[in-house]
Amino acid sequence: GHGKLASCLRDHLQSMDAIAQMKNTPPPALQAPAAANPQVQAAAARPSKAERRAAAVEAEAESKKKKDPKKGKGKKGL
């Protein structure tokens, strides 16, 4: 029952964490100039408003997709 869900959730959180870690590390090409420019570094270290909004919109689209499958399928997807 719940054990499986919990471990699933934990895995999901870990992968989210890994993604966040990757986002927080600027690509090597950026690292040299960014070192000289603290503003660039700060921008690389946190997601911009646009990035966060895009992520939220994406998540919303995903959940909508799961709720109502493409119209051609009718209710088979449920």
Backbone as JSON, one array per atom type, in Angstrom:
{
  "sequence": "GHGKLASCLRDHLQSMDAIAQMKNTPPPALQAPAAANPQVQAAAARPSKAERRAAAVEAEAESKKKKDPKKGKGKKGL",
  "N": [[0.8, -1.21, 0.0], [0.94, 1.89, 1.18], [3.69, 2.11, 1.42], [4.91, 1.74, -1.08], [4.03, 3.97, -2.51], [5.2, 5.98, -0.97], [7.94, 5.48, -1.37], [8.07, 5.89, -4.05], [7.42, 8.59, -4.17], [9.59, 9.59, -2.79], [11.68, 8.94, -4.53], [10.91, 10.56, -6.65], [11.17, 13.1, -5.51], [13.91, 13.09, -5.09], [14.86, 13.06, -7.71], [13.88, 15.5, -8.56], [15.41, 17.1, -6.94], [17.91, 16.55, -7.98], [17.63, 17.68, -10.49], [17.34, 20.34, -9.75], [19.85, 20.77, -8.66], [21.39, 20.51, -10.98], [20.44, 22.69, -12.42], [21.39, 24.71, -10.84], [24.05, 24.71, -11.34], [26.06, 26.43, -13.42], [26.59, 26.04, -16.97], [29.79, 24.85, -18.22], [30.83, 26.63, -20.15], [29.8, 29.03, -19.37], [30.95, 29.48, -16.92], [33.52, 30.77, -16.67], [33.23, 33.61, -17.6], [31.12, 34.23, -15.89], [32.22, 34.17, -13.4], [33.48, 36.57, -13.24], [31.36, 38.2, -13.26], [29.13, 38.9, -10.99], [26.37, 39.27, -11.12], [25.51, 37.7, -13.26], [26.16, 35.25, -12.22], [24.42, 35.12, -10.02], [21.99, 35.09, -11.34], [22.19, 32.66, -12.66], [22.13, 30.98, -10.55], [19.58, 30.93, -9.47], [16.23, 30.06, -10.44], [14.63, 31.97, -12.97], [11.77, 34.23, -12.92], [10.3, 33.76, -15.2], [11.15, 31.19, -15.88], [10.19, 29.74, -13.7], [7.46, 30.18, -14.03], [7.04, 28.96, -16.48], [7.59, 26.32, -15.77], [5.49, 25.85, -14.0], [3.29, 26.13, -15.69], [3.8, 24.04, -17.42], [3.55, 21.84, -15.69], [0.86, 22.08, -15.07], [-0.29, 21.65, -17.57], [0.47, 19.01, -17.94], [-1.02, 17.71, -15.9], [-3.59, 18.25, -16.76], [-3.57, 16.88, -19.16], [-3.47, 14.28, -18.24], [-5.95, 14.1, -16.98], [-7.97, 14.58, -18.99], [-7.89, 12.64, -21.72], [-6.73, 12.8, -25.16], [-9.18, 13.98, -27.49], [-9.94, 12.2, -29.56], [-9.74, 9.63, -28.54], [-11.88, 9.25, -26.86], [-13.48, 7.89, -24.01], [-11.83, 5.82, -23.44], [-9.29, 6.09, -22.39], [-9.59, 6.42, -19.68]],
  "CA": [[0.0, 0.0, 0.0], [1.53, 3.23, 1.24], [5.15, 2.05, 1.3], [5.29, 1.91, -2.48], [3.79, 5.37, -2.84], [6.2, 6.79, -0.28], [9.25, 5.34, -2.01], [7.89, 6.55, -5.36], [7.49, 10.02, -3.91], [10.97, 9.9, -2.41], [12.46, 8.93, -5.78], [10.53, 11.74, -7.42], [11.79, 14.25, -4.87], [15.35, 13.03, -5.33], [15.13, 13.47, -9.09], [13.65, 16.95, -8.6], [16.58, 17.68, -6.3], [19.01, 16.43, -8.94], [17.38, 18.69, -11.53], [17.64, 21.64, -9.15], [21.31, 20.84, -8.57], [21.91, 20.75, -12.33], [20.1, 24.06, -12.79], [22.2, 25.64, -10.06], [25.42, 24.69, -11.83], [26.11, 26.99, -14.77], [27.39, 25.24, -17.9], [31.21, 25.24, -18.19], [31.08, 27.78, -21.01], [29.39, 30.23, -18.63], [31.62, 29.64, -15.63], [34.6, 31.75, -16.66], [32.73, 34.98, -17.55], [30.23, 34.42, -14.74], [33.06, 34.41, -12.22], [33.79, 38.0, -13.24], [30.1, 38.95, -13.23], [28.28, 38.34, -9.94], [24.95, 39.29, -11.52], [25.27, 36.51, -14.08], [26.22, 34.12, -11.29], [23.18, 35.1, -9.24], [20.91, 34.69, -12.25], [22.34, 31.24, -12.95], [21.92, 30.21, -9.32], [18.16, 30.76, -9.13], [15.38, 30.11, -11.63], [13.98, 33.26, -13.18], [10.31, 34.18, -12.82], [9.8, 33.14, -16.43], [11.41, 29.75, -15.79], [9.25, 29.17, -12.73], [6.12, 30.22, -14.62], [7.03, 27.92, -17.51], [7.51, 25.03, -15.09], [4.14, 25.72, -13.46], [2.39, 25.92, -16.84], [4.08, 22.69, -17.89], [2.95, 20.91, -14.73], [-0.59, 22.19, -15.23], [-0.61, 20.99, -18.84], [0.62, 17.57, -17.7], [-2.14, 17.19, -15.11], [-4.78, 18.32, -17.63], [-3.43, 15.81, -20.14], [-3.83, 13.03, -17.57], [-7.38, 14.1, -16.67], [-8.77, 14.31, -20.18], [-7.08, 12.19, -22.86], [-7.06, 13.44, -26.44], [-10.61, 13.78, -27.8], [-10.15, 11.07, -30.46], [-9.81, 8.37, -27.8], [-13.09, 9.14, -26.07], [-13.26, 7.61, -22.59], [-11.0, 4.62, -23.29], [-8.09, 6.39, -21.61], [-9.85, 6.55, -18.24]],
  "C": [[0.84, 1.26, 0.0], [3.04, 3.22, 1.05], [5.6, 2.34, -0.11], [5.15, 3.37, -2.89], [4.87, 6.25, -2.24], [7.55, 6.71, -0.99], [9.21, 5.99, -3.4], [8.08, 8.06, -5.2], [8.92, 10.43, -3.59], [11.85, 9.94, -3.66], [12.19, 10.18, -6.59], [11.21, 12.98, -6.85], [13.29, 14.27, -5.12], [15.68, 13.48, -6.75], [14.89, 14.96, -9.26], [14.87, 17.67, -8.03], [17.76, 17.66, -7.27], [18.87, 17.48, -10.04], [17.74, 20.07, -11.0], [19.15, 21.83, -9.06], [21.9, 21.18, -9.94], [21.64, 22.2, -12.75], [21.0, 25.06, -12.08], [23.65, 25.67, -10.52], [25.44, 25.27, -13.24], [26.93, 26.1, -15.69], [28.83, 25.74, -17.94], [31.51, 26.49, -19.02], [30.77, 29.09, -20.28], [30.29, 30.52, -17.44], [32.69, 30.71, -15.64], [34.07, 33.2, -16.63], [31.86, 35.24, -16.32], [31.03, 34.73, -13.48], [33.36, 35.9, -12.1], [32.52, 38.83, -13.09], [29.15, 38.34, -12.2], [26.8, 38.31, -10.31], [24.6, 38.05, -12.34], [25.24, 35.28, -13.18], [24.91, 33.99, -10.52], [22.02, 34.62, -10.11], [20.98, 33.2, -12.53], [21.95, 30.4, -11.74], [20.44, 30.04, -8.98], [17.32, 30.85, -10.4], [14.72, 31.48, -11.76], [12.47, 33.1, -13.02], [9.74, 33.46, -14.04], [9.98, 31.63, -16.38], [10.41, 29.08, -14.85], [7.85, 29.11, -13.32], [6.0, 29.11, -15.66], [6.88, 26.54, -16.87], [6.1, 24.79, -14.56], [3.15, 25.42, -14.58], [2.54, 24.5, -17.36], [3.4, 21.65, -17.0], [1.43, 20.89, -14.88], [-1.03, 21.45, -16.49], [-0.54, 19.48, -18.67], [-0.6, 17.03, -16.97], [-3.43, 17.23, -15.93], [-4.76, 17.16, -18.62], [-3.87, 14.49, -19.51], [-5.33, 12.96, -17.33], [-8.2, 13.82, -17.92], [-7.86, 13.92, -21.35], [-7.55, 12.87, -24.14], [-8.46, 13.03, -26.9], [-10.86, 12.55, -28.66], [-10.37, 9.76, -29.72], [-11.14, 8.19, -27.07], [-12.74, 8.82, -24.63], [-12.4, 6.37, -22.38], [-9.82, 4.87, -22.37], [-8.32, 6.38, -20.11], [-9.86, 5.2, -17.55]]
}
